């Protein structure tokens, strides 16, 4: 079956649907088709994320993207719990990084406070602070939100505007005159197009390879543990990031937590087996050491999802390919894709509609730095 579209978006989770939604918001008159192999989104990073949004980044563009993400989430009425993020430093070297990041964040208007161990103990009396040097606390505009609520709202707006969602997979790209001329589908169809958007998440590198493009993006597995505390600490609690990288936050009547595995190896597309040993080896010891309220815990569940990790600098890859001009990247978000989806979707839509980024210049995150091997790093990756 052959058809045509003005825009084909590969991937219908948060990034692809945000692009489709913002095309509709900009009044794009053409036909938009979103190709998504799993309409249940059961293994999409959007569905498996811890759904946090923060402004505690080291790169100003990431601070700005999350600011728009929060604005957009609030405008949609998506449930948002504004408990903040608390990032802890256990050495002078880590404290220096927090201070440097804080200068960037404050310059971008983020309300982040630096707290010494005494201030941390006064504000969060359940925490052991004797090993800490500094903490950074988001006073507003940080927390976590309803991930599937956001995706549902994006899809609903896109579909109301006439965007077509196709349950299929991109299997090939036909190139002509340095452009993507058509998309070939696993189900046998072919869609001629004017624009192609790679918002394929963990499949981003494979999809880029269909156009002969080497994209330094690999899947990294992250396991999330669900637990209850026999004597939970009181009060509204932030998402807390330990000096070791272990993080935890409230979730319903209990908590969730996770850690960065060491070594952090690439995984296959079908590897969603939780890394059970991380609970005993990394997560529980860090929690018990941080608070006596976390000494008696009951593990209630777990799941694993994937980061699409940009191996060059852990920042997003956004915008057109320099040689294949109608091939647009929305890849390599390294765990930040859900919160940055509204800003990137807006940027993709602006490029397609106007030929330029208008609201927020994401050119520093373009493919040119990838081709040149010139990293522009994000240092605050959880």
C-alpha positions as CSV (number, residue, x, y, z in Angstrom):
1,X,0.0,0.0,0.0
2,X,1.4,3.4,-1.0
3,X,0.4,6.8,0.5
4,X,1.9,10.1,1.1
5,X,2.4,12.6,3.9
6,X,3.9,16.0,4.5
7,X,5.5,14.7,7.7
8,X,6.3,11.2,8.9
9,X,7.2,10.9,12.6
10,X,8.9,7.7,13.6
11,X,7.8,7.1,17.2
12,X,4.5,8.0,18.9
13,X,5.5,8.3,22.5
14,X,6.1,11.7,24.2
15,X,8.6,13.2,21.8
16,X,6.8,12.1,18.6
17,X,3.4,13.1,19.9
18,X,4.7,16.4,21.2
19,X,6.0,17.1,17.7
20,X,2.6,16.2,16.2
21,X,0.8,18.2,18.8
22,X,2.9,21.4,18.3
23,X,2.5,21.1,14.5
24,X,-1.2,21.3,15.1
25,X,-0.7,24.2,17.5
26,X,1.2,26.1,14.8
27,X,-1.5,25.5,12.3
28,X,0.5,23.2,10.1
29,X,-1.8,22.5,7.1
30,X,-0.2,19.3,5.8
31,X,-0.8,15.6,6.5
32,X,1.1,14.2,9.5
33,X,1.5,10.5,10.1
34,X,3.0,9.1,13.3
35,X,4.3,5.5,12.9
36,X,4.4,3.7,16.3
37,X,5.0,-0.1,16.5
38,X,3.5,-0.5,19.9
39,X,0.2,1.5,20.5
40,X,0.1,0.2,24.0
41,X,3.4,1.9,24.8
42,X,4.1,-0.8,27.3
43,X,7.9,-0.7,26.7
44,X,8.2,3.0,25.8
45,X,10.6,5.1,27.8
46,X,7.6,7.5,28.4
47,X,5.6,4.8,30.1
48,X,8.5,3.4,32.2
49,X,10.0,6.7,33.3
50,X,10.0,7.9,36.9
51,X,8.4,11.1,35.4
52,X,10.5,13.7,37.0
53,X,11.0,17.3,35.9
54,X,13.7,19.5,37.2
55,X,15.8,22.6,36.5
56,X,19.0,21.3,38.2
57,X,21.1,20.9,35.1
58,X,24.5,22.1,34.2
59,X,23.7,23.2,30.6
60,X,21.5,26.3,30.3
61,X,19.5,24.9,27.3
62,X,18.4,22.0,29.5
63,X,17.2,24.4,32.2
64,X,15.3,26.3,29.5
65,X,13.7,23.2,28.0
66,X,12.5,22.0,31.3
67,X,11.1,25.4,32.1
68,X,8.9,25.2,29.0
69,X,8.0,21.6,29.8
70,X,6.7,22.6,33.1
71,X,4.7,25.5,31.6
72,X,3.2,23.2,29.0
73,X,2.3,20.4,31.6
74,X,0.6,23.0,33.8
75,X,-1.3,24.4,30.9
76,X,-2.6,21.0,30.0
77,X,-3.7,20.4,33.5
78,X,-1.6,17.2,33.9
79,X,-1.2,16.2,37.5
80,X,2.1,17.6,38.9
81,X,3.5,17.1,42.4
82,X,5.8,20.0,43.1
83,X,8.0,18.5,45.8
84,X,11.3,19.6,44.3
85,X,14.7,17.8,43.8
86,X,17.3,17.6,46.5
87,X,20.8,16.9,45.2
88,X,23.4,15.9,47.8
89,X,27.2,16.4,47.6
90,X,29.4,14.2,49.8
91,X,32.8,15.8,48.9
92,X,34.2,19.2,48.1
93,X,34.6,18.2,44.5
94,X,30.9,17.4,44.3
95,X,30.0,20.6,46.1
96,X,32.0,22.6,43.6
97,X,30.0,21.0,40.8
98,X,26.7,21.9,42.6
99,X,27.9,25.5,43.0
100,X,28.9,25.8,39.3
101,X,25.6,24.3,38.3
102,X,23.7,26.6,40.7
103,X,25.2,29.7,39.0
104,X,23.9,28.4,35.6
105,X,20.5,27.6,37.1
106,X,20.1,30.9,38.8
107,X,21.1,32.8,35.7
108,X,18.2,31.0,33.9
109,X,15.7,32.1,36.7
110,X,15.5,28.7,38.4
111,X,14.7,28.9,42.1
112,X,17.3,26.6,43.5
113,X,18.8,27.0,47.0
114,X,22.2,25.8,48.2
115,X,22.0,24.3,51.8
116,X,24.9,23.5,54.1
117,X,24.7,20.4,56.3
118,X,23.1,22.4,59.2
119,X,20.4,23.8,56.9
120,X,19.8,20.4,55.5
121,X,19.4,18.9,58.9
122,X,17.0,21.6,60.0
123,X,14.8,21.3,56.9
124,X,15.0,17.5,56.6
125,X,15.5,16.1,60.2
126,X,15.1,12.6,59.0
127,X,18.4,12.8,57.0
128,X,21.8,11.9,58.2
129,X,24.0,14.8,57.2
130,X,27.3,14.1,58.9
131,X,28.9,13.0,55.6
132,X,27.5,15.8,53.5
133,X,29.1,19.0,52.3
134,X,26.3,20.7,50.5
135,X,22.8,20.2,49.0
136,X,20.9,21.8,46.2
137,X,17.1,22.1,46.6
138,X,14.6,23.1,44.0
139,X,12.2,25.5,45.8
140,X,9.7,25.6,42.9
141,X,9.2,24.2,39.4
142,X,10.5,20.7,40.2
143,X,8.9,17.5,41.0
144,X,7.1,14.7,39.1
145,X,4.0,14.3,37.0
146,X,1.6,11.9,35.4
147,X,3.6,10.5,32.4
148,X,0.7,8.8,30.7
149,X,-1.6,11.8,31.4
150,X,0.9,13.9,29.4
151,X,1.1,11.4,26.6
152,X,-2.7,11.0,26.4
153,X,-3.2,14.8,26.2
154,X,-0.6,15.2,23.5
155,X,-2.1,12.3,21.4
156,X,-5.6,13.7,21.9
157,X,-4.7,17.2,20.7
158,X,-2.8,15.7,17.7
159,X,-5.6,13.4,16.7
160,X,-8.2,16.2,17.0
161,X,-6.2,18.1,14.5
162,X,-6.2,15.2,12.1
163,X,-2.8,13.6,12.8
164,X,-2.9,9.9,11.8
165,X,-1.4,7.3,14.1
166,X,-0.3,4.2,12.3
167,X,0.5,0.9,14.2
168,X,3.5,-0.2,12.2
169,X,7.3,0.1,12.3
170,X,9.7,2.0,10.0
171,X,11.7,-0.6,8.2
172,X,13.5,1.4,5.5
173,X,14.1,4.9,4.1
174,X,14.2,5.7,0.4
175,X,16.7,8.6,-0.3
176,X,16.7,10.7,-3.4
177,X,18.7,13.9,-4.0
178,X,20.0,14.0,-0.4
179,X,16.5,13.8,1.0
180,X,14.2,11.2,2.6
181,X,11.8,10.6,-0.3
182,X,9.7,7.9,1.3
183,X,9.4,5.7,4.4
184,X,9.0,1.9,4.0
185,X,7.0,0.1,6.7
186,X,7.5,-3.3,8.2
187,X,3.8,-4.1,7.3
188,X,4.6,-3.5,3.6
189,X,3.4,0.0,3.1
190,X,5.3,3.0,1.7
191,X,4.7,6.6,2.6
192,X,6.2,9.4,0.5
193,X,7.1,12.4,2.6
194,X,8.5,15.9,2.7
195,X,9.9,15.6,6.3
196,X,11.0,12.7,8.4
197,X,11.4,13.0,12.2
198,X,13.4,10.4,14.1
199,X,11.7,10.2,17.5
200,X,12.3,6.5,17.9
201,X,13.8,6.5,21.4
202,X,15.9,3.4,22.0
203,X,15.6,2.6,18.2
204,X,17.0,6.0,17.3
205,X,20.4,4.7,16.1
206,X,18.9,1.9,14.1
207,X,16.5,4.3,12.4
208,X,19.3,6.7,11.6
209,X,21.3,3.8,10.1
210,X,18.5,3.3,7.6
211,X,19.7,6.6,6.1
212,X,23.4,5.7,6.4
213,X,23.8,7.9,9.5
214,X,25.9,6.8,12.4
215,X,24.3,8.0,15.6
216,X,26.2,7.5,18.9
217,X,23.1,6.5,20.9
218,X,22.8,3.2,22.8
219,X,20.2,1.7,25.2
220,X,21.0,1.8,28.9
221,X,18.9,-0.1,31.3
222,X,17.5,1.5,34.5
223,X,15.7,-0.4,37.2
224,X,13.1,1.2,39.4
225,X,12.3,-0.3,42.8
226,X,9.0,0.2,44.6
227,X,9.2,-0.1,48.4
228,X,7.4,0.7,51.6
229,X,9.0,1.9,54.9
230,X,7.8,0.6,58.3
231,X,8.3,4.1,59.7
232,X,8.3,6.6,56.8
233,X,9.7,10.1,57.3
234,X,7.1,12.8,57.6
235,X,6.4,15.9,55.5
236,X,6.5,16.6,51.8
237,X,9.7,15.0,50.6
238,X,11.7,15.9,47.4
239,X,13.2,13.5,45.0
240,X,16.6,13.0,46.7
241,X,19.8,12.2,44.8
242,X,22.5,10.7,46.9
243,X,26.2,11.5,46.4
244,X,26.5,7.9,45.1
245,X,23.9,8.6,42.4
246,X,21.2,6.5,44.1
247,X,17.9,8.4,44.1
248,X,14.5,8.0,45.8
249,X,11.2,9.8,46.1
250,X,7.7,9.3,47.4
251,X,5.2,7.5,45.3
252,X,1.6,7.0,46.5
253,X,1.7,5.4,50.0
254,X,5.3,4.3,49.5
255,X,8.5,5.2,47.6
256,X,10.4,4.4,44.4
257,X,14.2,4.4,44.0
258,X,16.9,3.6,41.5
259,X,20.6,3.8,40.8
260,X,23.0,4.1,37.9
261,X,24.5,0.6,37.4
262,X,28.3,0.2,37.4
263,X,29.3,-0.8,34.8
264,X,26.6,0.9,32.8
265,X,26.5,-1.4,29.7
266,X,24.5,-1.3,26.5
267,X,21.5,-3.6,26.4
268,X,19.4,-5.2,23.7
269,X,16.0,-3.9,22.6
270,X,14.2,-6.8,24.3
271,X,16.2,-6.7,27.6
272,X,13.7,-5.4,30.2
273,X,14.7,-7.8,33.0
274,X,15.1,-5.8,36.2
275,X,18.6,-5.7,37.7
276,X,17.5,-7.3,41.0
277,X,20.9,-7.2,42.6
278,X,21.0,-3.4,42.5
279,X,18.5,-3.3,45.4
280,X,20.7,-5.2,47.8
281,X,24.0,-3.9,46.5
282,X,23.3,-0.2,45.8
283,X,19.9,1.1,46.7
284,X,19.0,-0.3,50.1
285,X,22.4,0.3,51.7
286,X,22.4,4.0,50.5
287,X,18.8,4.5,51.9
288,X,19.6,2.9,55.2
289,X,22.7,5.0,55.7
290,X,20.9,8.2,54.8
291,X,17.9,7.8,57.2
292,X,16.9,5.6,60.1
293,X,13.4,5.6,58.7
294,X,14.7,3.6,55.8
295,X,16.4,0.8,57.8
296,X,13.2,-1.4,57.7
297,X,12.0,-1.5,54.2
298,X,9.7,-3.9,52.2
299,X,10.3,-4.3,48.5
300,X,6.9,-4.3,46.8
301,X,7.8,-4.3,43.1
302,X,10.2,-3.3,40.4
303,X,10.4,-2.5,36.7
304,X,13.1,-1.7,34.1
305,X,13.2,0.8,31.3
306,X,15.7,2.2,28.8
307,X,17.6,5.4,28.5
308,X,18.6,6.4,24.9
309,X,22.1,7.5,26.0
310,X,24.1,9.9,23.8
311,X,27.6,8.5,24.3
312,X,29.2,11.8,23.2
313,X,28.0,14.2,25.8
314,X,24.7,12.9,27.3
315,X,22.7,15.8,25.7
316,X,19.9,15.6,23.2
317,X,20.5,15.5,19.4
318,X,18.0,17.8,17.9
319,X,17.3,19.3,14.4
320,X,18.2,18.6,10.8
321,X,21.0,16.4,9.4
322,X,23.5,18.7,7.6
323,X,23.4,16.6,4.4
324,X,19.9,15.0,4.5
325,X,18.1,18.2,5.2
326,X,14.6,16.8,5.7
327,X,15.8,14.2,8.3
328,X,15.2,15.6,11.7
329,X,16.7,14.2,14.9
330,X,14.9,14.0,18.3
331,X,17.3,11.5,19.9
332,X,19.8,10.8,22.6
333,X,18.0,12.4,25.6
334,X,19.9,10.3,28.2
335,X,17.0,10.0,30.6
336,X,15.6,13.6,30.0
337,X,13.3,13.0,27.0
338,X,10.0,13.0,28.8
339,X,10.4,16.3,30.6
340,X,12.0,17.9,27.5
341,X,9.4,16.5,25.0
342,X,7.2,19.6,24.9
343,X,10.2,21.9,24.2
344,X,11.7,19.6,21.6
345,X,8.3,19.0,20.0
346,X,7.9,22.7,19.7
347,X,11.3,23.0,18.1
348,X,10.7,20.3,15.6
349,X,7.4,21.9,14.6
350,X,9.0,25.3,14.3
351,X,11.7,23.9,12.0
352,X,9.1,22.2,9.8
353,X,6.7,25.1,9.7
354,X,9.2,28.0,9.5
355,X,12.6,26.5,8.7
356,X,14.2,27.7,11.9
357,X,14.0,27.4,15.7
358,X,12.0,30.4,16.9
359,X,11.1,30.0,20.6
360,X,14.3,28.4,21.8
361,X,17.5,28.1,19.7
362,X,18.5,24.4,20.0
363,X,21.3,24.7,17.4
364,X,24.0,23.8,20.0
365,X,22.3,20.4,20.3
366,X,22.4,19.9,16.5
367,X,24.1,17.0,14.7
368,X,27.1,19.1,13.7
369,X,28.8,18.5,17.1
370,X,28.2,14.8,16.7
371,X,29.9,14.8,13.2
372,X,32.8,16.8,14.6
373,X,33.1,14.8,17.8
374,X,32.8,18.0,19.7
375,X,31.0,17.3,23.0
376,X,28.8,19.9,24.7
377,X,28.2,17.9,28.0
378,X,25.5,17.8,30.5
379,X,27.0,16.9,33.9
380,X,23.9,16.5,36.0
381,X,22.6,13.2,34.6
382,X,20.7,11.0,37.1
